[in-house]
Amino acid sequence: MVIGLVRAQELKGAILAAQCARDLEGVRRLFECARDELVWSPALSDRIGDLRQIISSVPPSTFPEDERLEDMAAQINQKFEEDLWVTPENMIERWYTEPPLPSVETVHLTFRDATADHKAFGALEIWADEEVESIIDEAVLDTLLRFRIRANKKYRHPYRPSLDFDILLPKAEGAESELINIDNLDEYLVQTILARLGDTKVIKYVRNDDKNGEAQFYVENTDPWARTLPDWLSPAPPTWRRYTPPASYTRAASRTAADGIQYKEVPLSYFGGTGRDILPSITTPPLVASHVYLPVQHHEGDYCHALGDEVDHVVSADRLVPPLTDAQARSLLGRAIQYSTAPLSEPRDDNRPQKKRKKTRPLYTTLQTVVVWGYDPATSLLSCTSPFGLRNTDFVLDLRVADREVIPADKQEDPHGVPRKFAYWLGVVSSPDDRKLREEQAMGTAAISVQAQHENPEEVADIPEENDGTLIPIEGLVMRLNIDDTTRIFEVLVKDRMLLGDATLATVHGGLDFDVTVDGLKPGIWHSLVDDDGEVELLWARPGHVDYEDPEPLEDDQMSTPFSMEDDSRWAELGVYGVDSGISGAIMQSVFVEDGVLTSDEGGTRDVMDVLTKQAFEELGSEFIAVPGGIVWSGQDGAYVVRGHKDDDGLLVAITIRVEEGRFPPLNLRMPKNL
C-alpha cells in the first residue's frame, strides 16, 4: 500500500523544482496540494519522510521574507503529525472503509491463508478462505484492502487489526513464487495478478502480525473509559460476568470528580488486548469479567489517569503469595491488582540484630499494576492487561508457583500470543476510600459484637477475630445490588409475600411484624426505582432467578414496563402504613425463611434488619438502597399508600408506594421493649 505515495513523490519533485526556480506562487500552490490531498500515514512517513523536512526548510532557506509561507509549512507539518495517529474519530475511515466497487462486471478472488508455511507459529491460527469481489482493471491493492477489512472484522479486535500482509505470487515466467508486501502493490492491477496466477483465482497471503506498527498508535492517547466501539462488534456474551466491584465504587461513582483515587467501570471490550484474545467469540479462559474497575487518579479539572506502578497500593493483609486458592484467584476478576517480582520481606522472629539492609530497587522496577480480566481454574492462569490499554502489555500470570525463593524467569511459548509471567506476591489495589470503609466496617462489627455480648453474654462467649458473622456478607450483597440502576433487582418466588412498613419497628418484639403484606405477585426478577416525586416503584422485569452474590444486570429493554402505568382500571389499593422518623422497607418474606439469603445460624432477623436500615445508608450515602429481597429507603414521615397493578392473568406486576396527604395509617401498637 502506500496510499498517496505516488502523489507525495510527485509533490516532492515539484516543490524542489519550484524552489530551485524561486517560484513563490508555485511553492504556495504545491503546499496547498500537500495539505489538502495527503494523509500522512506511518507507511507514507517511512517511504518519503523527507518530504516533511523539505516543506519545513523551503521557507527559511529560499523565501525568508514570506511569513505566510512559513505559517503554511507549520500548519502542514502539524496536520501530518495529527494524521499519524489513528483516533476514535478517524479509525473507521483509516482501517475499515472499503474502496468503492464500480457497477461493472466483477470477478471473484479467493484469499487463502498461507501464514503457516512461512511463519514459525502460523499454524496456531489459520483464517478461512475469503471470497472478495474485484474488477479487472482496478489496483489489486483495493481488492486486498476489501479482504483485509472483512477478515479483521471476523478475527481481530477493532482496535488491533492485522494490517501488514504479503501476497504470494508466481514470478512472471512461472518458475518460482515470491512474496510481495502490501506496501509494494501500488503498480499491480488485478489483470496483472490474474495473468501470473494462471488458471486459479486463489491469492495466497501471509499475515505479518509482528509488523503492525500503525496499530500501535491507536488509542495510545485515549483513556479506556473514553473509547467507543463500532457497531459490527458483537456484544459481550452472557458467559462474561460482572464481578464484585471495589468496596468504594458505588460511593465514588456517585459524586463529581475531585482530587484523589476513584474507580471507573469500563467494559472489557474497550481493551484491545492482543487483537485476538479479548473478543466475544473466545472460548478460553472460561471465566471472563465483562467489566473491569479501573482505579484512576483525579486532578484539578477533568484530568484523570489510571494508576501506575510508582506507589504500592496493596494493603498488607491483601497480599497473596502463590500458590493461590481458586477462591482467591476468582476474587481478583475485574479488579486492578499489583504483582511483585521481589519477595516479601519477613521480620525476624528472634532477638538477633538485623543485618544492614541492602539498597532496594525502585518500586517501578519490581511492582506492576495490571487489570485481571480472565481466569482459567484448570491451569491457574490469570489473564491480565495494562490499565492503560496499551498494546503488547498482555500476559498470563501463573498462580501455581510454590517455591518463593527462586521464581522462574518469564516464559513465552507463542511469540504472537502472550507471555507467561510469575510473581512473588500479588493483591488487589485499594483506594483510600476502600481502606476507610474497611476500618469503619471493622469498628462497626466490633461495636455490634460488644453490644450483643452485653445483652446476651451466654450466647457470645467466643467472639471471632475475623468478621465472619452475617453482617459483613450482607453489606457485600448490598454493595453488589447498588452498582447502578440495572442491578437494583430482587427475586419473587412462587407464592411469595411482600412485607411493607416501617423497617426500624418490624423486629422490636422479635420475628418480623410489618404493617402491610401483599400476596399474588408474579414470580421472577423485579427491579426497583424511585421517581422525582419520591414515589417508589417495584416492577416485574423478566422470568428467572437472582444470584445475590453476583447479580446479572438487566438489559435496557427490561427496565421499562410492557404495560401502561396510567390505566387506572388495573390498579388497586393494597394497604396503608405509617412512618414516623423511621425507615420504610419493602422486602420479600422468602429471604428470611430457612436457608433464605438473609438468614444464618450466627445472627437473627433483628441484627439483619439493623444492618439493612442503618449501616447500608451510612456506607452507600444514599436515601434509596436496594437490598436482597427488595428495598429500604428514608423518606418523609406520613401515611404511605401501597397500590398494585395486575396483568391479564391476575398477577401483580407492579407496586407503587408513596406518601399521600390526608391519609392516616392504622394505629401502630408496636412499642420498643424499653418503653
N, C-alpha and C positions, 0 to 999 in steps of 0.2 A: 504494500500500500504505500506510496506515501501520498495521501490526499493533498493535492495542491503543490506537489513537488515541482512539476513541470512549470507551473505558473510562477512559483518562487524563483526558479532558476532564470526564467525569462526576465523577471523584475530585477533580479540581482545584476544581470548583464546590462540591462537598460539603465539602471541607476549609475553604474560605474561609467558607462558611456556618456551619460548626461553630465556627470561630474567632470570628466575629462574635457568636455566641451564647454564647461562652466554655464550650462543651460539651467538657470534657476527655475524657470517656469516648468521645464521638463522634469526636473527633480521633484518639484511640488506635486505635479500630476502623478508621477510614479509613486511617491509617498502615499498619496490618497488611494491609489490602487492597492498598495500593500496593506493599508489599514482596512479597506473595505472588502477585500477579496480573500485574504489569507486567514486561516485558522491555525494558530501556531501550536501544533501538537508535539508531544515528545519525539515522535518519529521524524517529523519535519525538522525539529531542532537538531537531531542527530545528523541528518543529511546535509543541511545547509544552514548550520548555526551561525556562520559568519555573516549572514545577511543582517542580523541584528546589530553586529558591530559596525557594519558598513553604514547602516542607517544612522547610527549614533555619531559616526565620525565625519560624515559628509558636511553637516552644517558648520562645525567649528573649523574644519580644515579648509573648506572651499568657499563657504558663504558666511564668514563670522559676523557680518553686519546684519544678517537677517534673523531676528529673534523669532519671527513667526515660524520659520523652517525648523529652528531648534526646538520650539514648543511642539511642533508636529512630530518630530522624531521621538521626543519624550513620550508623547501620547501613544505612538505606535508601539514602542517597547513596553509600555505599561499594559497595553492591550494584549501583546504577545505573552507577557508574564501571566496575565489572568487566563489566557487561553490554555496554558499548560495544565491548569488544574481542572479536573473533572469534578463538578459540584452537583448537588441535588438538582439544581436548576438546569444544567446542560447535559446531565447523564444520558437522558433518553435520546437527545439529538446526537450525541457523540458515539454512543455504543449500541443503540437499539433502534435506529431509524433506517429502514431498508431502502436501498436505492430504488427509484421508480422503475417499473417494468412497462415499456411501451405496449400499446394494444396491437401487437402484431403477432405473427405466428411464433410460438415458443418451442424451445427444445427443453428436455428434462435431463439434468445431470445428476448423478448419484455420487454423493461424497461418502467415502468409506474410510474408517479409522485404521491407519497402519502404524499407530504410535508404538504398539507392542514390538514391531520389527526393528525399531530404531531407538527406543529408549529403554534403559535398564529396568524400569518399573512400569513400563507401558501396559503390561498385561493386567495390572491391578485395576485398570479402568478402561473399558472399551466401549465407545459410543456406537449406537446402532446406525445403520445406513440412513442417510437423509437425502431425499429427493428434492431438488431445487429447480425452479423454472429459470430459464435464461433465453436470450436471443443470440443469433449467430454473430451479429456484428457489434455486440457490446463488449466492454472490457471484462475479462474474466474476474477481475478484482470485484466488480459489482456482484457477480454471482457468488463469489466466495464470501462477501460480506453478508449476503442474504443467508447463506448457510451458517455463518458464524453467529448471527443474531438468533436464529431459530434454535441452534444447538445450545447456545448459552442459556436461553430461556428454559431449556429442559434440564440441563445438567449443572448449572452454576448459579450461585447466589448473584442477584443483580449487581451487588457492589463488587464482586470479584469475578468478572468474566475471564474466560480464556481468550486472549487477544492475538497471540503470536502463533502463526501456523506456517508450515511448509507444505507444498503440494509436490507429489512425486510424479514426474513426467518422463516418458521415454525421450531420449535425445532424437533430434530430427531424423537421423539415419536409422533409428530404431535399435541401435546396438546396446545401449545401456540406459539406465534411468538416472535422473538427477533430482535433487531436492531444490526447489525454488521457493524462497521465502516470500511471505506476503508483502514485504517491503519492496520486492523486486518484480512485481507483477504489473507495473504500470503500462507497459507497452504490449502486453499479451491480450489478444482478442479471443473470444470463445471459439471462433472458427479455427484459429491457430492451434489452440489446445486440442480440439477435436481431431485435427489432422495428425497431431502427434500421438493421440490415443489410439488411432486406428479404428477397429470395429467396435470398441467398447465406449460407453459414455460414463464410465466409472472413474472418478478422480480420487486417488488415494491421498490422504493427508496425514501429517504428523503434528500433534499438539506440542508446543514448546511452553509448557506451564512454568518452566523456570525462567522465562524471559518476558514475563508480563509486567514490564516496567511501568507502562502507563496506568495499569490498575492500582499501582501503589499510591498514586496521587489522590485517588478518590476518597472523599470524606476524611482524609487525614486531619483536616481543619474543621470538621463538622462533628460536634458532640453527638454521641449515640442517641441521646434523648431528643435531638433536634432533627433526626433523619426522617425520611419518608420512603415508602416502598411503592414500586409500580404495581398496577392492578393485576398483572398476569401472575404474580407470585401467589401461590395457594396459601390460604390461611393456615395458622398453626393447627396441627391435628389434635383431636381430643386426648390423645395419649400424652401430649405435653401438658404438664400440670403447673398451676400456680402454687408455689410452696410458701412456707411461713415467712412473712416479712420480718424485718428487724423490729424490736420492741417499740422504737420511737417513730416508726414510719408513718403511722396514721397522724400522729400529732404534728410531725414535721411537715407533712404534705398539706395540712390544712391551713398553714399560716404563710404569709408572704415571705419571700426570700430575705434573709438577713445574714449578717456575718456569722460564720460557724459552719458545722457539718450537718447536712441533712441528706435525705435519701430521695432518689428518683426511681420510679418504677419504669423499666424500659423493656419493651417486647424483645425477646431473644432474637427475632428475625431482623432487628436493626443492627445486629452484628454480622459482618460478612464471613467471619471465620476464614477458613482456607479457600472458601468458594464452593466446597462440596461437602462440608461436614455439618453446617447449620442450615439445613433445608427441610421443608415439611415432609419430604419423601424418605428421610433417613430411617433406618431400622436399628441402628446402634449409635450410641448407647441406649439401653431400654428405658432408662429414666431420664427425662429431659424437662427442664424448667421452662415454662412458656414465657416467664418474665424474670428479670433479674433486678435486684435492688442495689443501685449504684450509690455509694456514699460520695457526695460532692461537697466541695469547699466553696462556700459563698463568699463573695467580696462585695465591696460597695458597688451599688448599681445592680445591674442584671448579670454581672460576670460571675461565672462559676466554672469549676473544672473538677474532673474526677480525681479522687485521692491517688497519690503516687506512693513511692517507696521511701520517702525521706524520713518518715516517722513510724514508729511501732504503734499500731492501733489495735492490738490484740490484748485483751485483759489476760493476766497471768492464768486465771482459772480456766480460760477458754483455749489454752494452748494444748493441742492434741499431738501426741507422739506416736508415729506409726509403730506397729500396725493398728489401724482404726477398726472399730466395730462397724457393722452395717448401719446401725442407728446413727453413729457419729458421722459417717460419710453422708447419709441421707440428709442430715441436719444442715449440711453445707450447700445444698442445692439452691440455686437462685441467689446466693449471697456472695458478697465480696470477701475474700479471705487474703491473708498474708501467709506465705510459707518461707521458711528459712533454710538456707544451706549451711548454717552454722549451728552447732549443737547448743542445747540449753546449758547454761552454767548452773551447776548444782552446789549448794552450800555444803561446807564440810560438817560432818557430824561428830567431830572430836574437838579437843581444845588446842590442837596444834596451830601455830600461827599460819596465816595464809601466805602462800608464796606470792612473790611480786607478780602482779598481773601483767600479762603481755599486752602490748598495744593491739587493740582490736581494729578490724577493718570497718570502714563506714557502713552504716546500715544498708544503704542502697546497693552495696555490692553483695550482700547476703540475704536481704529481705525483699521479696517480690510481692506486689499486690496484683491479684488476678480475680476474675469472676468465674465461679463454678456454674456451668450450665448443664452438665450431664454426668451420669454415674452408671457404671456397669458393675452390679454386685458380683457377677461371676468372675471378673478379673480384678476387682478392687481398683479400678481406674477412674479418676475424676477427669472429666473434660473441662478444660479451662481456656480462657481467652483474656486479653487485655481489657481493663475497664475503659480504655480509650478507644477500643475497637480498631486497633491498628493491624495492618497486615503483617503476616509472619510472626505473630505472637501467640499462636495457638499450640497447645500441647496437652498431654495427659499426665496426670500426677499419680504415681504408683504409691498406693497406701499399704502395701504388703511388707515393706522393709522392716525387719525387726532389729537387726544389728545397727545400732545407732553410733557405734564407734567409727565405722568406716562405711559411708554410703556409696553406692555405685555412682560412677560418672553418668552423665546424661547419655541416653541411647537414642538412636534414630534408625529404625529399620526401613522406613519408607521416606526417601528424600522429598517426595511430593506430597506426603501426608503430614503427620505431626510427630514431633519427638516425644520421648518418654522421659519424664524428669522425676527426681526423688528429693525428699526433704527430711530434715531432722525433726521439724515440728511445723504445725500449721494451725490456724484458728480463724474464726470469723472476725471481721472488722467491727469494732464497736465505736459508736459516736459518743460524745459527752452526754447526750440525752439518753442513750441506751444505758450508760453506766448509772446515771441519776435514777432512772426508772428501776434498775436492779436494786440499788440501795433502798429506794422507797418501798419496793415490794418486800425486801428482806425485813425492813423495820416494821412494816405493817403486819406481816405474818408473825413476827416475834411478839408484837403487841397483842394480837388476837390470841396467840397461844398462851400468853401470860394471863389474859382475861379469862380464858377457858379454864386454866388451872386454878384460878381463884374461885370460880363458880363451881367447878366440879373436880376438885383435886384428886378424887379417887379414880377418875376416868382418864387423866392425862399424867400419869406418874412418870412417863418417859417421853420427853419432848425431843423429836429427832433434830439433829443439827441441820440437815438439808431440808429444803422446802418441798417435801414430798407429800403434803396433805392435799386437800381438794382445792385450796384457794388459788394457788399459782396455776394449776392446769385450767381452772375456769377462766382466769384472766387471759390465759393464752388463747382459749377458744373465742373469747370476746374480741380480742385483737384481730383474729382471723376474719371475723364476721364484719368488721368495720373498716376494711381496706378502702372500699368505695361503695357507691350505690348498688353495684351489681352483686356484691357479696352479702348484703343485708337480707339474708334469707333464713327461713326456718321450715321444718317439715311438719305436716299434719298427717297423722296415722289414721287408719280406718277406725271409725267410732271414737276418734279423739275428742277432747274437750278443751276449749279455750277458757282460761281463767283471767278475769279482768278486775282491776280495782286498785286500791292504794297498796302498793307492794311493800311499803315500810310497816304496815299493820297486819299483813297477811299471815305472819307467823308468831304474833305476840303470845298466843296461847298454845303454841306448838302446832305441828301439822301445817296445812295450807287452808286458809279461810279467806277467799276472795268474794267480793260482793256480787259479781255477775259471772255466770258460766254460760257458755254457748256451745250447743251441740249441732250436728248436721253439717259439719264443714266438709268441703270437698278434699279428699286426700291428695297429697302431693307436695310440691315445693311452693311455698308462698314467699312473697317479699314485702318489705315494709318501707314506708316513706312518710314524710310529713310535708304538707304544703305550706305556702307562705302565710296562710291564716292560722297555722297551728293545728290543723286537722290531721290526725293520724290515719293513714290508710294501710290496711293489710289486704293484699291482693294475691289470689291464686295465680301462679306463673306457668307451671307445667307439671306433668306427672314426674315421678321419680323420688329419690331419696337424697338426704343431705348428709354428707360426711362433715361433721362439725370440726374435725381436726384438719380437714383440707377442703373447705367449701369450694365448689366449682361455680364460678361467676355465671350469672345469667347473660344470655345474648341480648342485644338491643331490642329485638322484636319480642322478647319475653318480658320486657319491662313495661309494656303498655297493655291495657285491658282490652280483651276482644269483645267487650260489651259496653253499652252506654251507661255511664255513671249518672246520667241525667234522667233516666227512665224511672220516675217515682213509683210506678206500679210494681217494680221489682224490689223495692226497699221496704224494710220493716224495722221498727224499733225493737231491740233485743234486751235493753236494760239500761239502768242509770246507776252510777256510783259517784261518791264524793271524795274529794281530796282536799285536805287542809294542811298545808305545809309538808306535804308528803311527796311521794314519787309514784307515778302511775305505772302500771305494768299490764301487759297482755302476753301471757305465756301459756304454752300448751301443757296440759297435765301430763302427757306422756314422758316429758323429760324428767319428771320427779318420781315416776314409778320405779319399781325394782329393775335394775340394770339400765335405767334411763341415763342420759348423758350428764345430768346434774345430780346424780346420786352416787354415793360410795360408802364404804364402811368407815371412813375416817371422819366424815362430817355430816351434820344434819341439814335439814332444809333451812333452818334459821341462819346458819353460817353461810350457806349458799346464797340466800337472799341478801345477806349483808354485803357480800361481795358484789352482787349484781346491782344493788341500789346505792352503794356508797363508793367502793373503790373503783368501779368501772368509770364513773363520772370523773373522779379525780385523775385517773390515768389518761383518759381519752380527751378530757376537756371539752366534752360535747353535752348538749341537753337532750340528745336523742341517740340511744345506744341500742344496737342490735345485740341480742343475747341468744344463747342456744334455746330454741323453742319459741322465740318471739322478740319482744322489745320492752324496754323500760325508758321512761322519759320524764323530765321535770318540766311541768308547765304551770299555768296559773291555777289558783285554787278555785273550787266551784263544783258544779254538777257536770259530770261527763256523760253524755248520751251516746250509747252504742247502737249502731244500726248495721243491718246486714242486707246483702244483695244475693238473690238466688238465681241459679241458672235454670235451663229448661228441665233439668232432672230434679229440681227442688233442692239442690245442694248449695250451701253458702259458698260463694266465690269471692266475696269482698266484704270487709268490715271497716267501718269508719268510726272514729271516736273523737268527739270534740266537746268543748265546754259550751253550754247554752245558757244565756241569762234567762232568769225567770223560772228555771227548772230547779227542783230541790231533790237531793239524793235521799234515799231511805235512811232512817235513823241508824247510825252506826253504833252498835253496843259493844264493840271491841275496845277494851281498855288495856293498857300495859299492866303487867302484874304488880308493879311497884306503885300504882296509883290507887 
